Amino acid sequence: MAFQIPRGTQDILPGEVEKWQYVEKIARDICKRYNYHEIRTPIFEHTELFLRGVGDTTDIVQKEMYTFEDRAGRSMTLRPEGTAPVVRSFVENKMYGNPNQPIKLYYIGPMFRYERPQAGRFRQFVQFGVEAIGSNDPAIDAEVIAMAMELYRSLGLKKLRLVINSLGDVETRKAHRQALIDHFKSRIHELCEDCQVRLEKNPLRILDCKKDRDHELMATAPSILDYLNDESRHYFEKVKAYLTKLGIPFEVDPRLVRGLDYYHHTTFEIMSDAEGFGAITTLCGGGRYSGLVQEIGGPETPGIGFALSIERLLAALEAEGITLPISEGIDCYVVAVGEKAKDESILLVHKLRKAGIVADKDYQDRKIKAQLKSADRLNAKFVAILGDDELAKEVINIKEMSTGEQTEVPLHSVVDYLKERLSQEG
């Protein structure tokens, strides 16, 4: 029987995985500069965590979670997103007691959602995200947004659009909620079944509907910005002022919402405007929350974060025709001719690797011509050719593949010779 990969997943093969490694390295470097520290949480958690942390009226919980019972009959779920597990860890490990606040964390890892696979969207996908927990300062909002923008910019993306909005505080959302119910109620039958359910349970999520996004009721829906109280308006103005000060362009979109009650104040998305990127242009989403830590069992603690898909980031790079500076090839390929030379080549390759040189050799007893072809396919910078005659003289021939130049080098100094040559090439 021939096995195939499950639908909505992918194998990331050599030649492609290097792009992932490069992007992840850039993300980690940015986090280090911003003083964010990596956290690694389990791939599965108790289902109740996501019911509380993601919301039981969301599509993720209602339609997309991979949920199963373990042998003890407990309901477990493969994590569909990263914020709830991070906040669970924040509470469980009492990070709120750390004198250095806010707690700045980041994560990179696989998430799982049962949704229709399409370009750039998978059922197993990799998210990079950050969470800053423990500060009500609008400056931290600007910092988190700046981090996301810096990641995209540092990878060369130019056709980006940052969209922000304010969801206000509890008072704001309560007034806006009633206005939305009044607006949609008389014509709710014109919208999809999901929106009809959302009207009473969570009317703000109607504005986020993908099916009815072009309905005239959406365009005329009450703007939450009209319901901001003085405190919320001041907070939003400070965030916008900080972004302007940092030289980060943005647009305000009153329809950019988060359906969960614990999201307050700043919410944002980063879009790709690259031609041919696709109908779904969102690359990254984030926002400020207040109440999530309490919902998961901790003290009242505010937070803000974002999450982005590595798959969609790579798709955006492709759409803009950006080639990442991936280092391809190896430093040295050792060609051995003769039994004694073959035995010695094993030790030589080991010495080269211990010295930090990327090295390989033939393991199929091929002729010298076939070994040289293998070195060429591996894009080796140098080939070290060792035969029994050279071994007897304690020398080795080093060939630079780009020029064809060949140099005889004492066997005992081959490591130092190659390190010097490689350093000259930069």
C-alpha positions as CSV (number, residue, x, y, z in Angstrom):
1,M,0.0,0.0,0.0
2,A,1.3,3.4,-1.0
3,F,0.8,6.0,1.8
4,Q,0.1,9.7,1.0
5,I,0.4,12.7,3.2
6,P,-2.9,13.8,4.9
7,R,-4.8,16.5,3.1
8,G,-4.0,20.0,4.2
9,T,-0.4,19.1,5.3
10,Q,2.9,19.4,3.5
11,D,6.4,17.9,3.5
12,I,9.0,20.7,3.6
13,L,11.9,19.1,1.8
14,P,15.6,20.0,1.6
15,G,16.0,23.0,-0.8
16,E,12.8,24.5,0.7
17,V,13.3,24.0,4.4
18,E,16.3,26.4,4.3
19,K,13.9,29.2,3.5
20,W,12.0,28.3,6.7
21,Q,15.2,28.2,8.7
22,Y,16.3,31.6,7.4
23,V,12.9,33.2,8.2
24,E,12.8,31.7,11.7
25,K,16.4,32.9,12.3
26,I,15.4,36.5,11.4
27,A,12.3,36.2,13.6
28,R,14.4,35.0,16.6
29,D,17.0,37.7,16.0
30,I,14.3,40.4,16.1
31,C,12.8,39.0,19.2
32,K,16.2,39.0,20.9
33,R,16.7,42.7,20.0
34,Y,13.3,43.5,21.5
35,N,14.0,41.4,24.6
36,Y,11.3,38.8,23.9
37,H,12.0,35.3,25.1
38,E,11.0,32.0,23.5
39,I,8.3,29.9,25.2
40,R,7.4,26.3,24.0
41,T,4.0,25.0,25.0
42,P,2.5,21.5,24.4
43,I,1.0,20.8,20.9
44,F,-2.2,19.6,22.7
45,E,-4.0,21.1,25.6
46,H,-7.3,20.5,27.5
47,T,-10.1,21.4,25.2
48,E,-11.6,23.7,27.9
49,L,-8.6,26.0,27.5
50,F,-9.6,26.8,23.9
51,L,-13.3,27.1,24.8
52,R,-12.4,29.8,27.3
53,G,-9.4,31.3,25.5
54,V,-10.6,31.3,21.9
55,G,-14.4,31.5,22.5
56,D,-17.1,29.0,21.9
57,T,-18.9,31.1,19.3
58,T,-15.9,31.3,17.0
59,D,-15.5,29.3,13.8
60,I,-12.2,27.9,15.2
61,V,-14.0,26.3,18.2
62,Q,-17.2,25.4,16.4
63,K,-15.8,24.1,13.1
64,E,-12.0,23.8,13.0
65,M,-10.6,22.2,16.1
66,Y,-8.9,18.8,16.1
67,T,-10.4,17.4,19.4
68,F,-10.0,13.8,20.7
69,E,-10.4,11.9,24.0
70,D,-7.4,10.4,25.6
71,R,-7.4,7.0,27.3
72,A,-8.7,8.5,30.5
73,G,-11.7,10.0,28.7
74,R,-10.4,13.6,28.9
75,S,-11.1,15.9,26.0
76,M,-7.9,17.2,24.4
77,T,-7.4,19.5,21.4
78,L,-4.4,20.0,19.1
79,R,-3.7,23.7,19.6
80,P,-5.4,25.9,16.9
81,E,-3.6,29.0,18.0
82,G,-0.8,30.2,20.4
83,T,-2.2,32.8,22.7
84,A,-4.3,30.6,24.9
85,P,-1.5,28.2,25.7
86,V,0.9,31.0,26.4
87,V,-1.5,32.7,28.8
88,R,-2.2,29.3,30.4
89,S,1.5,28.9,31.0
90,F,1.8,32.5,32.2
91,V,-0.9,31.8,34.9
92,E,0.2,28.3,35.8
93,N,3.8,29.3,36.3
94,K,2.9,32.5,38.1
95,M,4.8,34.7,35.7
96,Y,2.6,37.6,37.0
97,G,4.8,37.5,40.1
98,N,7.9,38.3,38.2
99,P,9.2,41.8,39.1
100,N,10.1,42.6,35.5
101,Q,6.8,43.4,33.8
102,P,5.6,43.1,31.1
103,I,6.5,39.5,30.4
104,K,7.6,39.4,26.8
105,L,7.3,36.0,25.1
106,Y,7.4,34.6,21.6
107,Y,6.7,31.2,20.0
108,I,7.3,29.4,16.8
109,G,5.5,26.1,16.2
110,P,2.8,24.1,14.4
111,M,-0.9,24.8,14.9
112,F,-3.9,22.7,13.7
113,R,-7.2,23.7,12.2
114,Y,-9.6,21.7,10.2
115,E,-10.5,24.1,7.4
116,R,-10.7,23.9,3.6
117,P,-7.1,23.8,2.3
118,Q,-6.3,26.5,-0.2
119,A,-3.3,28.6,-1.3
120,G,-1.2,29.4,1.7
121,R,-3.6,27.8,4.2
122,F,-3.1,24.4,5.6
123,R,-4.6,22.2,8.3
124,Q,-1.2,22.0,10.0
125,F,0.6,25.3,9.7
126,V,3.4,27.1,11.5
127,Q,2.8,30.3,13.5
128,F,5.2,32.8,14.8
129,G,3.7,35.0,17.5
130,V,4.5,37.2,20.4
131,E,2.7,38.1,23.6
132,A,3.5,41.0,25.9
133,I,1.6,40.5,29.1
134,G,1.4,42.9,32.0
135,S,1.3,46.5,30.7
136,N,-1.5,49.0,29.9
137,D,0.9,51.3,28.2
138,P,0.0,52.2,24.6
139,A,3.7,52.3,23.8
140,I,3.8,48.5,24.1
141,D,1.1,48.3,21.4
142,A,3.3,50.3,19.1
143,E,6.3,48.1,20.0
144,V,4.4,44.9,19.1
145,I,3.2,46.3,15.8
146,A,6.7,47.6,15.0
147,M,8.1,44.0,15.6
148,A,5.7,42.5,13.1
149,M,6.5,45.2,10.5
150,E,10.2,44.9,11.1
151,L,10.1,41.1,10.4
152,Y,8.4,41.7,7.0
153,R,10.5,44.6,6.1
154,S,13.8,42.9,7.0
155,L,12.9,40.1,4.6
156,G,12.5,42.6,1.8
157,L,8.7,42.9,1.6
158,K,7.5,46.3,0.4
159,K,3.9,45.9,-0.6
160,L,2.5,45.9,2.9
161,R,-0.5,47.7,4.4
162,L,-0.9,48.1,8.2
163,V,-4.6,48.5,9.2
164,I,-5.5,49.4,12.8
165,N,-8.7,50.0,14.8
166,S,-9.8,50.5,18.4
167,L,-12.3,48.3,20.1
168,G,-12.5,50.6,23.1
169,D,-13.2,49.4,26.6
170,V,-16.1,47.5,28.1
171,E,-18.3,50.5,28.2
172,T,-17.5,51.2,24.5
173,R,-18.2,47.7,23.4
174,K,-21.5,47.4,25.3
175,A,-22.9,50.6,23.6
176,H,-21.6,49.5,20.2
177,R,-23.0,45.9,20.7
178,Q,-26.5,47.3,21.1
179,A,-26.2,49.6,18.1
180,L,-25.2,46.6,16.0
181,I,-28.2,44.6,17.1
182,D,-30.5,47.5,16.3
183,H,-28.8,47.9,12.9
184,F,-29.0,44.3,11.8
185,K,-32.1,42.9,13.5
186,S,-34.8,43.9,11.0
187,R,-32.8,42.4,8.1
188,I,-30.8,39.7,9.7
189,H,-32.6,37.1,7.5
190,E,-30.7,38.5,4.5
191,L,-27.4,37.3,6.1
192,C,-26.0,33.8,6.4
193,E,-27.0,31.4,9.1
194,D,-23.8,32.0,11.1
195,C,-24.6,35.7,11.2
196,Q,-28.1,35.1,12.3
197,V,-26.8,33.1,15.3
198,R,-24.2,35.8,16.0
199,L,-26.8,38.6,16.3
200,E,-27.6,37.9,19.9
201,K,-24.5,35.9,21.0
202,N,-21.8,38.1,19.5
203,P,-23.0,40.7,17.0
204,L,-19.5,42.2,16.5
205,R,-18.5,39.0,14.7
206,I,-21.0,39.8,12.0
207,L,-18.7,42.5,10.8
208,D,-16.0,39.8,10.3
209,C,-18.2,37.5,8.1
210,K,-16.5,36.4,5.0
211,K,-19.7,35.4,3.2
212,D,-21.6,38.6,3.6
213,R,-18.7,41.1,3.6
214,D,-20.1,42.9,0.6
215,H,-23.7,43.2,1.8
216,E,-24.9,46.8,2.0
217,L,-25.6,46.3,5.8
218,M,-21.9,45.9,6.4
219,A,-21.0,49.2,4.8
220,T,-23.6,51.1,6.8
221,A,-23.0,49.3,10.1
222,P,-22.4,51.6,13.1
223,S,-18.6,52.4,13.5
224,I,-17.2,51.5,16.9
225,L,-15.1,54.6,16.7
226,D,-18.2,56.7,17.1
227,Y,-18.8,55.0,20.5
228,L,-15.3,55.4,22.0
229,N,-15.4,57.2,25.4
230,D,-12.7,59.8,26.2
231,E,-10.3,57.3,27.8
232,S,-10.5,54.9,24.8
233,R,-10.2,57.7,22.3
234,H,-7.1,59.0,24.2
235,Y,-5.6,55.6,24.2
236,F,-6.1,55.1,20.5
237,E,-4.6,58.6,19.7
238,K,-1.5,57.7,21.7
239,V,-1.0,54.4,19.7
240,K,-1.4,56.3,16.5
241,A,1.0,59.0,17.6
242,Y,3.6,56.4,18.6
243,L,3.3,54.6,15.2
244,T,3.7,58.0,13.5
245,K,6.8,58.8,15.6
246,L,8.3,55.4,14.6
247,G,7.7,56.1,10.9
248,I,5.2,53.3,10.5
249,P,2.4,54.2,8.0
250,F,-1.1,52.9,8.9
251,E,-4.7,53.0,7.9
252,V,-7.7,53.1,10.3
253,D,-10.5,50.7,9.4
254,P,-13.5,50.7,11.8
255,R,-14.6,47.3,10.4
256,L,-11.5,45.6,11.7
257,V,-12.8,43.7,14.7
258,R,-12.2,40.9,17.1
259,G,-15.3,39.0,18.2
260,L,-14.1,38.0,21.7
261,D,-15.2,40.1,24.6
262,Y,-11.8,40.2,26.2
263,Y,-10.2,42.1,23.2
264,H,-10.1,45.8,24.0
265,H,-8.5,48.9,22.5
266,T,-5.9,48.3,19.8
267,T,-6.5,45.7,17.0
268,F,-4.4,45.4,13.9
269,E,-3.7,43.4,10.7
270,I,-0.9,43.5,8.2
271,M,-2.0,42.9,4.6
272,S,-0.1,42.1,1.4
273,D,-1.0,44.2,-1.6
274,A,1.3,42.2,-3.9
275,E,-0.3,41.4,-7.3
276,G,-1.3,37.8,-7.5
277,F,-1.0,37.1,-3.8
278,G,-4.6,36.0,-3.6
279,A,-8.1,37.0,-2.4
280,I,-7.2,36.6,1.3
281,T,-4.5,39.3,1.8
282,T,-4.0,39.1,5.6
283,L,-0.5,38.2,6.6
284,C,-0.7,38.9,10.4
285,G,-3.3,39.7,13.0
286,G,-3.0,41.0,16.5
287,G,-4.6,43.0,19.3
288,R,-4.8,44.0,22.9
289,Y,-6.7,41.8,25.4
290,S,-7.9,42.4,28.9
291,G,-9.7,39.6,30.7
292,L,-8.1,36.6,29.1
293,V,-5.7,36.0,32.0
294,Q,-8.6,36.1,34.4
295,E,-10.7,33.8,32.2
296,I,-7.9,31.2,32.5
297,G,-7.5,31.6,36.2
298,G,-5.0,34.4,36.8
299,P,-5.2,37.9,38.2
300,E,-6.5,40.8,36.2
301,T,-3.6,41.4,33.7
302,P,-3.6,43.1,30.3
303,G,-1.8,41.8,27.3
304,I,-1.2,42.4,23.6
305,G,0.2,40.1,20.9
306,F,0.1,39.0,17.3
307,A,0.4,35.8,15.3
308,L,1.5,35.2,11.7
309,S,1.7,32.2,9.4
310,I,5.2,31.3,8.1
311,E,3.5,29.7,5.1
312,R,1.7,33.0,4.1
313,L,4.9,35.0,4.8
314,L,6.8,32.8,2.3
315,A,3.9,33.1,-0.2
316,A,4.1,36.9,0.1
317,L,7.9,36.8,-0.6
318,E,7.2,34.7,-3.7
319,A,4.5,37.1,-4.8
320,E,6.9,40.0,-4.7
321,G,9.7,38.0,-6.4
322,I,12.0,38.1,-3.4
323,T,14.8,35.5,-3.2
324,L,16.1,34.9,0.2
325,P,19.9,34.8,0.6
326,I,20.1,31.1,1.4
327,S,23.5,29.6,1.6
328,E,23.6,26.7,-0.8
329,G,26.2,24.0,-1.3
330,I,29.0,22.7,0.9
331,D,32.5,23.9,1.6
332,C,34.5,20.8,0.7
333,Y,33.9,17.4,-0.9
334,V,36.5,14.8,-0.2
335,V,37.3,12.5,-3.1
336,A,39.2,9.3,-2.2
337,V,40.8,6.9,-4.6
338,G,42.1,3.6,-3.2
339,E,41.4,1.6,0.0
340,K,43.9,3.4,2.2
341,A,42.8,6.8,1.0
342,K,39.2,5.9,1.6
343,D,40.0,4.9,5.2
344,E,41.9,8.1,5.7
345,S,39.1,10.2,4.1
346,I,36.8,9.2,7.0
347,L,39.1,10.9,9.5
348,L,39.7,13.9,7.2
349,V,36.0,14.6,6.8
350,H,35.6,14.3,10.6
351,K,38.4,16.8,11.2
352,L,37.0,19.3,8.7
353,R,33.6,19.2,10.3
354,K,35.0,19.7,13.8
355,A,36.8,22.8,12.4
356,G,33.4,24.2,11.3
357,I,33.8,23.3,7.6
358,V,30.8,21.9,5.8
359,A,32.2,18.7,4.4
360,D,31.0,15.4,2.8
361,K,32.4,12.4,0.9
362,D,31.4,9.5,-1.2
363,Y,29.8,6.5,0.4
364,Q,29.1,4.4,-2.6
365,D,32.6,3.4,-3.8
366,R,32.2,5.3,-7.0
367,K,35.0,6.1,-9.5
368,I,36.8,9.4,-9.3
369,K,34.8,10.9,-12.2
370,A,31.5,10.0,-10.5
371,Q,32.7,11.5,-7.2
372,L,33.6,14.8,-8.9
373,K,30.2,14.9,-10.5
374,S,28.7,14.4,-7.0
375,A,30.8,17.3,-5.7
376,D,29.5,19.5,-8.5
377,R,25.9,18.6,-7.8
378,L,26.4,19.5,-4.2
379,N,27.8,22.8,-5.3
380,A,31.1,22.3,-3.4
381,K,33.4,25.2,-3.2
382,F,36.5,23.0,-2.9
383,V,37.3,19.3,-3.7
384,A,40.0,17.6,-1.7
385,I,41.4,14.7,-3.8
386,L,43.3,12.0,-1.9
387,G,44.8,8.9,-3.5
388,D,47.1,6.2,-2.1
389,D,50.1,7.9,-3.8
390,E,49.2,11.3,-2.2
391,L,48.7,9.5,1.1
392,A,52.2,8.0,0.9
393,K,53.6,11.5,0.3
394,E,51.4,12.9,3.0
395,V,49.9,15.5,0.7
396,I,46.4,16.2,-0.8
397,N,45.2,18.0,-3.9
398,I,42.8,20.9,-3.3
399,K,40.7,22.0,-6.3
400,E,38.8,25.2,-6.3
401,M,35.6,24.4,-8.3
402,S,34.9,27.9,-9.5
403,T,38.3,28.3,-11.2
404,G,39.6,24.8,-11.7
405,E,42.8,25.8,-9.9
406,Q,44.5,22.9,-8.1
407,T,47.0,23.1,-5.3
408,E,49.0,20.5,-3.5
409,V,48.8,20.9,0.2
410,P,50.5,19.0,3.1
411,L,47.9,16.6,4.6
412,H,48.6,17.8,8.1
413,S,47.7,21.5,7.2
414,V,44.7,20.9,5.0
415,V,42.2,22.1,7.6
416,D,44.1,25.4,8.2
417,Y,44.5,25.8,4.4
418,L,40.8,25.4,3.7
419,K,39.8,27.7,6.7
420,E,42.0,30.4,5.3
421,R,40.7,30.0,1.7
422,L,37.1,30.0,2.9
423,S,37.6,33.1,5.0
424,Q,39.0,34.9,2.0
425,E,35.9,34.1,0.0
426,G,33.8,35.6,2.8
